């Protein structure tokens, strides 16, 4: 991040994603996952949380819900803030939407501790594509820059999920 003003803007967007995740999980809609999309000026154009449990739709992850709410096919120049590193499905949607930057808060290791483990899916994808897929810290994938933006509030979100009585795993 280039300067303090820019960092504060990114942190504010990530905190909004964390807040959305908390709202969704407390409402019983899904796990501790939220997403925000901001346009190139930094204006938030979509806020979403995981809706897998509420909709009984396994594709209603926060990132996919935010992309749908953005309401346009091409999101070039826009930034997505996600509380967790995206799963394979969400990463595919992010690439197809042409988002320019992805900031994520919690990594796969934190998700695994919270009960969400994508290791088997990554192995399956590796067998299909003859590779060993796995998340990276900071990387550039052509038109998508992937950056970690870890905040204590993000880790606390996963802790809150684990401590919720009767939370439903999926």
Beta strands, then each sheet from edge to edge (+ up, - down):
strand 1: 34-38
strand 2: 44-49
strand 3: 79-84
strand 4: 101-106
strand 5: 139-141
strand 6: 144-148
sheet 1: 2+ 1- 3+ 4+ 6+ 5-
end
